[in-house]
Amino acid sequence: MKHTTPSGVHNVNIVAGRELFSPDELKDQYPLTERGADTIRTARTTISRILSGEDKRIFVVVGPCSIHRVAEARDYAHRLARVAEQVSSTMVLVMRTYFEKPRTIGGWKGFINDPHLDGTFAIQEGLALARQLLVEVSELGLPTATEMLDLISPQYLADCISWSAIGARTTESQTHRQLASGLSMPIGFKNGTSGDIEVAANAVMAAAQSHHFLSVSDAGRVSVFQTRGNPHGHVILRGGFQPNYEQESVEECIAILKDKGLTPFVMVDCSHGNSRKDFRNQAKVFRYALDRLNDPAYPVRSFMIESNIQAGNQVFSYGEPLTYGVSITDGCIGWDETEALLLEAHDRLK
């Protein structure tokens, strides 16, 4: 017998609801190939070994601030895959494939939420296109990275991801720390938007523990999950009111992690607060770190760079034409600068 809720007490502010396909159904539609799966497994292991110091290379998460068109993302992936092969002896390149964007008040929430950039919010199609792209990129031999923002979408996409982040706005969230504890890849927690490192260190500690929580199974049923805990959490220094990529901030971060009994894994985000929100400063941050790679007081082996086919960003408005290869969220360095910067780093690391 179907339960009937008395009127006026349930879903008062819900206008509509649409059932979504299950994670299994989407994975059947766009399955990982064995080559793609090998890309992901290998990258996850390698990134973990770089973080722990067993692998002496660096890894760089590089790519668009956000994916907004599949064709442009595919173009970028092919370019990055060629460079990744050239620099593979000194660094591992991981493409940013960010499909969800956190919003303090309002605005475009990302490709999954509104893939057609027209306010139709075709979320089911957004998930399908995102998975299709991730499968294609993995077959190039190029690992991918994303921010875990929504708590359900990882069931549809996480098997395709080699590294992920929890953003500055959600690092303090209990539910995101629980999610991170069950993810199968290394995961970075950004410091708070103010620059607070302590919250990210606490998140690393929380995610390393076992948790029980509600989520959706691969079959699409609400389930209780028990996690093992994620041993490969680390802090991402992304700046705040002031940059925090310099040695003093890195030493402070390491001291906080050690004080909590945690392994001092640290990534430097060359964008956001560290670039003072000016994409043209990213190369300066990256070069500062490269200059100190042999300094034991600056044990940073992982970096993030926001990059696109063309430099800068553009204002997005429904119905207005967009310039090819230009970000519609944060400003990015262009491809020519990206390639030159990565090859410069490769030559210096050799």
One Martini backbone bead per residue (centre of mass of N, CA, C, O) as a GRO file, in nm:
protein
  350
    1MET     BB    1   0.095   0.037   0.024
    2LYS     BB    2   0.067   0.363  -0.030
    3HIS     BB    3   0.189   0.639   0.103
    4THR     BB    4   0.015   0.914   0.266
    5THR     BB    5   0.069   1.247   0.297
    6PRO     BB    6  -0.017   1.503   0.448
    7SER     BB    7  -0.092   1.801   0.374
    8GLY     BB    8   0.164   2.057   0.417
    9VAL     BB    9   0.450   1.865   0.503
   10HIS     BB   10   0.551   1.787   0.201
   11ASN     BB   11   0.721   1.933  -0.044
   12VAL     BB   12   0.655   2.245  -0.046
   13ASN     BB   13   0.928   2.343  -0.237
   14ILE     BB   14   0.854   2.138  -0.462
   15VAL     BB   15   0.802   2.124  -0.810
   16ALA     BB   16   0.996   1.878  -0.905
   17GLY     BB   17   1.055   1.527  -1.019
   18ARG     BB   18   1.327   1.311  -1.141
   19GLU     BB   19   1.429   1.028  -1.252
   20LEU     BB   20   1.729   0.845  -1.240
   21PHE     BB   21   1.969   0.686  -1.339
   22SER     BB   22   2.186   0.457  -1.267
   23PRO     BB   23   2.511   0.394  -1.234
   24ASP     BB   24   2.502   0.124  -1.388
   25GLU     BB   25   2.363   0.232  -1.646
   26LEU     BB   26   2.590   0.431  -1.722
   27LYS     BB   27   2.826   0.224  -1.726
   28ASP     BB   28   2.702   0.055  -1.956
   29GLN     BB   29   2.711   0.289  -2.167
   30TYR     BB   30   3.013   0.388  -2.030
   31PRO     BB   31   3.268   0.198  -2.034
   32LEU     BB   32   3.552   0.088  -1.924
   33THR     BB   33   3.843   0.020  -2.035
   34GLU     BB   34   4.133  -0.137  -1.986
   35ARG     BB   35   4.306   0.106  -2.056
   36GLY     BB   36   4.165   0.308  -1.873
   37ALA     BB   37   4.199   0.152  -1.606
   38ASP     BB   38   4.511   0.155  -1.616
   39THR     BB   39   4.546   0.458  -1.599
   40ILE     BB   40   4.411   0.489  -1.318
   41ARG     BB   41   4.570   0.291  -1.145
   42THR     BB   42   4.851   0.403  -1.203
   43ALA     BB   43   4.804   0.697  -1.110
   44ARG     BB   44   4.723   0.645  -0.819
   45THR     BB   45   4.985   0.507  -0.736
   46THR     BB   46   5.184   0.729  -0.821
   47ILE     BB   47   5.072   0.960  -0.649
   48SER     BB   48   5.118   0.819  -0.379
   49ARG     BB   49   5.431   0.795  -0.421
   50ILE     BB   50   5.488   1.097  -0.441
   51LEU     BB   51   5.374   1.183  -0.166
   52SER     BB   52   5.576   0.973  -0.006
   53GLY     BB   53   5.866   0.972  -0.189
   54GLU     BB   54   5.913   0.716  -0.379
   55ASP     BB   55   5.856   0.921  -0.605
   56LYS     BB   56   6.056   1.186  -0.760
   57ARG     BB   57   5.840   1.310  -0.885
   58ILE     BB   58   5.590   1.509  -1.014
   59PHE     BB   59   5.256   1.654  -0.983
   60VAL     BB   60   5.010   1.790  -1.225
   61VAL     BB   61   4.724   1.982  -1.209
   62VAL     BB   62   4.582   2.045  -1.536
   63GLY     BB   63   4.340   2.292  -1.644
   64PRO     BB   64   4.040   2.377  -1.648
   65CYS     BB   65   3.837   2.523  -1.434
   66SER     BB   66   3.606   2.439  -1.648
   67ILE     BB   67   3.371   2.249  -1.800
   68HIS     BB   68   3.162   2.349  -2.105
   69ARG     BB   69   3.294   2.181  -2.351
   70VAL     BB   70   3.370   1.893  -2.504
   71ALA     BB   71   3.543   1.974  -2.750
   72GLU     BB   72   3.749   2.144  -2.586
   73ALA     BB   73   3.837   1.921  -2.390
   74ARG     BB   74   3.941   1.728  -2.607
   75ASP     BB   75   4.153   1.913  -2.721
   76TYR     BB   76   4.314   1.948  -2.460
   77ALA     BB   77   4.378   1.649  -2.405
   78HIS     BB   78   4.555   1.601  -2.656
   79ARG     BB   79   4.769   1.807  -2.584
   80LEU     BB   80   4.845   1.695  -2.298
   81ALA     BB   81   4.923   1.406  -2.380
   82ARG     BB   82   5.176   1.486  -2.539
   83VAL     BB   83   5.327   1.619  -2.301
   84ALA     BB   84   5.316   1.386  -2.097
   85GLU     BB   85   5.510   1.208  -2.261
   86GLN     BB   86   5.759   1.404  -2.262
   87VAL     BB   87   5.755   1.431  -1.914
   88SER     BB   88   5.746   1.141  -1.767
   89SER     BB   89   6.035   1.141  -1.614
   90THR     BB   90   5.939   1.404  -1.410
   91MET     BB   91   5.614   1.388  -1.464
   92VAL     BB   92   5.266   1.404  -1.373
   93LEU     BB   93   4.976   1.442  -1.565
   94VAL     BB   94   4.660   1.601  -1.472
   95MET     BB   95   4.339   1.651  -1.568
   96ARG     BB   96   4.114   1.891  -1.547
   97THR     BB   97   3.762   1.782  -1.461
   98TYR     BB   98   3.536   2.023  -1.398
   99PHE     BB   99   3.168   1.987  -1.343
  100GLU     BB  100   3.165   2.153  -1.068
  101LYS     BB  101   3.037   2.460  -0.906
  102PRO     BB  102   3.077   2.669  -0.657
  103ARG     BB  103   2.825   2.879  -0.486
  104THR     BB  104   2.755   3.138  -0.282
  105ILE     BB  105   2.484   3.230  -0.452
  106GLY     BB  106   2.528   3.229  -0.781
  107GLY     BB  107   2.510   3.057  -1.092
  108TRP     BB  108   2.693   2.855  -1.266
  109LYS     BB  109   2.723   2.495  -1.167
  110GLY     BB  110   2.787   2.344  -1.427
  111PHE     BB  111   2.783   2.084  -1.650
  112ILE     BB  112   2.589   1.891  -1.506
  113ASN     BB  113   2.363   2.104  -1.443
  114ASP     BB  114   2.434   2.278  -1.744
  115PRO     BB  115   2.537   2.164  -2.046
  116HIS     BB  116   2.385   2.392  -2.251
  117LEU     BB  117   2.381   2.687  -2.141
  118ASP     BB  118   2.027   2.738  -2.094
  119GLY     BB  119   1.856   2.647  -1.826
  120THR     BB  120   1.762   2.323  -1.842
  121PHE     BB  121   1.894   2.113  -1.653
  122ALA     BB  122   2.045   1.842  -1.789
  123ILE     BB  123   2.166   1.624  -1.577
  124GLN     BB  124   2.166   1.350  -1.716
  125GLU     BB  125   2.333   1.449  -1.960
  126GLY     BB  126   2.573   1.555  -1.798
  127LEU     BB  127   2.664   1.283  -1.687
  128ALA     BB  128   2.702   1.138  -1.958
  129LEU     BB  129   2.912   1.337  -2.084
  130ALA     BB  130   3.119   1.317  -1.861
  131ARG     BB  131   3.176   1.014  -1.881
  132GLN     BB  132   3.254   1.002  -2.176
  133LEU     BB  133   3.501   1.187  -2.146
  134LEU     BB  134   3.659   1.022  -1.932
  135VAL     BB  135   3.690   0.770  -2.104
  136GLU     BB  136   3.845   0.901  -2.338
  137VAL     BB  137   4.086   1.012  -2.175
  138SER     BB  138   4.183   0.740  -2.058
  139GLU     BB  139   4.254   0.623  -2.352
  140LEU     BB  140   4.503   0.829  -2.380
  141GLY     BB  141   4.659   0.806  -2.088
  142LEU     BB  142   4.495   1.030  -1.918
  143PRO     BB  143   4.454   1.159  -1.630
  144THR     BB  144   4.206   1.261  -1.383
  145ALA     BB  145   4.037   1.551  -1.233
  146THR     BB  146   3.838   1.658  -0.941
  147GLU     BB  147   3.556   1.792  -0.778
  148MET     BB  148   3.386   1.704  -0.483
  149LEU     BB  149   3.055   1.818  -0.439
  150ASP     BB  150   2.865   1.618  -0.488
  151LEU     BB  151   2.728   1.318  -0.323
  152ILE     BB  152   2.632   1.140  -0.592
  153SER     BB  153   2.807   1.164  -0.858
  154PRO     BB  154   3.049   0.969  -0.785
  155GLN     BB  155   2.894   0.702  -0.862
  156TYR     BB  156   2.924   0.782  -1.182
  157LEU     BB  157   3.264   0.881  -1.190
  158ALA     BB  158   3.503   0.784  -0.990
  159ASP     BB  159   3.628   0.543  -1.164
  160CYS     BB  160   3.768   0.781  -1.365
  161ILE     BB  161   3.942   0.888  -1.123
  162SER     BB  162   4.274   0.980  -0.986
  163TRP     BB  163   4.197   1.272  -0.863
  164SER     BB  164   4.090   1.473  -0.578
  165ALA     BB  165   3.878   1.738  -0.445
  166ILE     BB  166   3.820   1.959  -0.173
  167GLY     BB  167   3.687   2.245  -0.119
  168ALA     BB  168   3.692   2.538   0.061
  169ARG     BB  169   3.369   2.524   0.124
  170THR     BB  170   3.385   2.183   0.209
  171THR     BB  171   3.607   2.096   0.417
  172GLU     BB  172   3.407   2.124   0.681
  173SER     BB  173   3.236   1.895   0.581
  174GLN     BB  174   3.122   1.600   0.688
  175THR     BB  175   3.017   1.465   0.424
  176HIS     BB  176   3.289   1.504   0.265
  177ARG     BB  177   3.467   1.343   0.457
  178GLN     BB  178   3.316   1.081   0.422
  179LEU     BB  179   3.346   1.051   0.124
  180ALA     BB  180   3.661   1.053   0.120
  181SER     BB  181   3.692   0.782   0.291
  182GLY     BB  182   3.575   0.610   0.017
  183LEU     BB  183   3.770   0.683  -0.185
  184SER     BB  184   4.003   0.547  -0.442
  185MET     BB  185   4.165   0.820  -0.421
  186PRO     BB  186   4.345   1.070  -0.398
  187ILE     BB  187   4.302   1.358  -0.162
  188GLY     BB  188   4.233   1.704  -0.150
  189PHE     BB  189   4.242   1.978   0.088
  190LYS     BB  190   4.140   2.283   0.117
  191ASN     BB  191   4.177   2.563   0.232
  192GLY     BB  192   4.026   2.808   0.342
  193THR     BB  193   3.918   3.111   0.221
  194SER     BB  194   4.100   3.262   0.447
  195GLY     BB  195   4.356   3.034   0.495
  196ASP     BB  196   4.284   2.799   0.669
  197ILE     BB  197   4.461   2.504   0.759
  198GLU     BB  198   4.326   2.342   0.989
  199VAL     BB  199   4.072   2.237   0.837
  200ALA     BB  200   4.232   2.055   0.640
  201ALA     BB  201   4.374   1.879   0.850
  202ASN     BB  202   4.111   1.772   0.977
  203ALA     BB  203   4.009   1.638   0.717
  204VAL     BB  204   4.234   1.434   0.682
  205MET     BB  205   4.179   1.291   0.952
  206ALA     BB  206   3.881   1.216   0.903
  207ALA     BB  207   3.923   1.058   0.623
  208ALA     BB  208   4.111   0.827   0.759
  209GLN     BB  209   3.850   0.726   0.867
  210SER     BB  210   3.588   0.554   0.962
  211HIS     BB  211   3.253   0.532   0.810
  212HIS     BB  212   2.896   0.605   0.834
  213PHE     BB  213   2.660   0.631   0.553
  214LEU     BB  214   2.458   0.783   0.325
  215SER     BB  215   2.371   0.651  -0.005
  216VAL     BB  216   2.426   0.541  -0.340
  217SER     BB  217   2.407   0.285  -0.525
  218ASP     BB  218   2.469   0.136  -0.827
  219ALA     BB  219   2.149   0.063  -0.837
  220GLY     BB  220   1.998   0.327  -0.685
  221ARG     BB  221   2.007   0.274  -0.376
  222VAL     BB  222   1.961   0.336  -0.065
  223SER     BB  223   2.253   0.336   0.154
  224VAL     BB  224   2.484   0.188   0.374
  225PHE     BB  225   2.813   0.299   0.444
  226GLN     BB  226   3.139   0.157   0.480
  227THR     BB  227   3.458   0.271   0.558
  228ARG     BB  228   3.818   0.265   0.569
  229GLY     BB  229   3.973   0.500   0.469
  230ASN     BB  230   4.194   0.765   0.364
  231PRO     BB  231   4.558   0.763   0.328
  232HIS     BB  232   4.569   1.010   0.077
  233GLY     BB  233   4.564   1.270   0.224
  234HIS     BB  234   4.575   1.636   0.162
  235VAL     BB  235   4.702   1.956   0.140
  236ILE     BB  236   4.577   2.260  -0.009
  237LEU     BB  237   4.741   2.543  -0.111
  238ARG     BB  238   4.526   2.843  -0.207
  239GLY     BB  239   4.486   3.050  -0.026
  240GLY     BB  240   4.347   3.381   0.061
  241PHE     BB  241   4.391   3.682   0.165
  242GLN     BB  242   4.665   3.532   0.128
  243PRO     BB  243   4.926   3.390   0.035
  244ASN     BB  244   5.062   3.018   0.084
  245TYR     BB  245   5.338   2.916  -0.091
  246GLU     BB  246   5.544   2.988   0.091
  247GLN     BB  247   5.766   2.865   0.311
  248GLU     BB  248   5.628   2.950   0.575
  249SER     BB  249   5.352   2.812   0.509
  250VAL     BB  250   5.457   2.527   0.464
  251GLU     BB  251   5.578   2.492   0.747
  252GLU     BB  252   5.312   2.532   0.896
  253CYS     BB  253   5.162   2.294   0.769
  254ILE     BB  254   5.355   2.071   0.859
  255ALA     BB  255   5.328   2.123   1.164
  256ILE     BB  256   5.025   2.063   1.182
  257LEU     BB  257   5.035   1.772   1.078
  258LYS     BB  258   5.238   1.658   1.283
  259ASP     BB  259   5.071   1.735   1.539
  260LYS     BB  260   4.839   1.517   1.426
  261GLY     BB  261   4.997   1.262   1.299
  262LEU     BB  262   5.066   1.345   1.003
  263THR     BB  263   5.145   1.330   0.687
  264PRO     BB  264   5.327   1.579   0.493
  265PHE     BB  265   5.107   1.648   0.262
  266VAL     BB  266   5.160   1.884  -0.018
  267MET     BB  267   4.985   2.131  -0.208
  268VAL     BB  268   5.010   2.369  -0.481
  269ASP     BB  269   4.811   2.636  -0.568
  270CYS     BB  270   4.855   2.871  -0.835
  271SER     BB  271   4.587   2.982  -0.772
  272HIS     BB  272   4.380   3.193  -0.655
  273GLY     BB  273   4.517   3.326  -0.379
  274ASN     BB  274   4.814   3.280  -0.493
  275SER     BB  275   4.736   3.480  -0.753
  276ARG     BB  276   4.527   3.694  -0.675
  277LYS     BB  277   4.319   3.626  -0.908
  278ASP     BB  278   4.566   3.610  -1.130
  279PHE     BB  279   4.665   3.416  -1.388
  280ARG     BB  280   4.952   3.560  -1.442
  281ASN     BB  281   5.076   3.437  -1.151
  282GLN     BB  282   5.123   3.126  -1.177
  283ALA     BB  283   5.417   3.105  -1.278
  284LYS     BB  284   5.545   3.230  -1.028
  285VAL     BB  285   5.462   3.009  -0.829
  286PHE     BB  286   5.587   2.765  -0.975
  287ARG     BB  287   5.882   2.872  -0.979
  288TYR     BB  288   5.921   2.895  -0.680
  289ALA     BB  289   5.897   2.590  -0.630
  290LEU     BB  290   6.118   2.488  -0.823
  291ASP     BB  291   6.354   2.635  -0.666
  292ARG     BB  292   6.272   2.422  -0.396
  293LEU     BB  293   6.286   2.106  -0.449
  294ASN     BB  294   6.577   2.064  -0.277
  295ASP     BB  295   6.428   2.160  -0.018
  296PRO     BB  296   6.345   2.023   0.288
  297ALA     BB  297   6.156   2.282   0.371
  298TYR     BB  298   6.009   2.213   0.064
  299PRO     BB  299   5.798   1.932   0.035
  300VAL     BB  300   5.691   1.984  -0.277
  301ARG     BB  301   5.519   1.759  -0.542
  302SER     BB  302   5.249   1.937  -0.589
  303PHE     BB  303   5.019   2.075  -0.845
  304MET     BB  304   4.817   2.364  -0.959
  305ILE     BB  305   4.668   2.451  -1.285
  306GLU     BB  306   4.506   2.700  -1.472
  307SER     BB  307   4.399   2.592  -1.801
  308ASN     BB  308   4.379   2.677  -2.152
  309ILE     BB  309   4.369   2.750  -2.477
  310GLN     BB  310   4.294   3.031  -2.370
  311ALA     BB  311   4.328   3.322  -2.224
  312GLY     BB  312   4.141   3.375  -1.953
  313ASN     BB  313   3.807   3.518  -1.964
  314GLN     BB  314   3.440   3.502  -1.980
  315VAL     BB  315   3.131   3.614  -2.016
  316PHE     BB  316   2.830   3.457  -1.909
  317SER     BB  317   2.533   3.437  -2.122
  318TYR     BB  318   2.242   3.368  -2.217
  319GLY     BB  319   2.272   3.345  -2.578
  320GLU     BB  320   2.569   3.405  -2.591
  321PRO     BB  321   2.851   3.406  -2.741
  322LEU     BB  322   3.151   3.203  -2.758
  323THR     BB  323   3.481   3.161  -2.706
  324TYR     BB  324   3.717   2.958  -2.790
  325GLY     BB  325   3.893   2.834  -2.512
  326VAL     BB  326   3.738   3.005  -2.287
  327SER     BB  327   3.669   3.076  -1.987
  328ILE     BB  328   3.363   3.098  -1.761
  329THR     BB  329   3.537   3.144  -1.514
  330ASP     BB  330   3.826   3.132  -1.439
  331GLY     BB  331   4.122   3.234  -1.507
  332CYS     BB  332   4.360   3.137  -1.765
  333ILE     BB  333   4.606   2.998  -1.906
  334GLY     BB  334   4.743   2.931  -2.192
  335TRP     BB  335   4.873   2.691  -2.390
  336ASP     BB  336   5.152   2.806  -2.456
  337GLU     BB  337   5.231   2.857  -2.160
  338THR     BB  338   5.186   2.575  -2.054
  339GLU     BB  339   5.387   2.421  -2.227
  340ALA     BB  340   5.638   2.591  -2.153
  341LEU     BB  341   5.626   2.540  -1.844
  342LEU     BB  342   5.648   2.226  -1.851
  343LEU     BB  343   5.915   2.212  -2.014
  344GLU     BB  344   6.081   2.374  -1.817
  345ALA     BB  345   6.046   2.183  -1.578
  346HIS     BB  346   6.167   1.937  -1.713
  347ASP     BB  347   6.453   2.054  -1.759
  348ARG     BB  348   6.508   2.112  -1.456
  349LEU     BB  349   6.455   1.813  -1.349
  350LYS     BB  350   6.683   1.664  -1.521
   0.00000   0.00000   0.00000
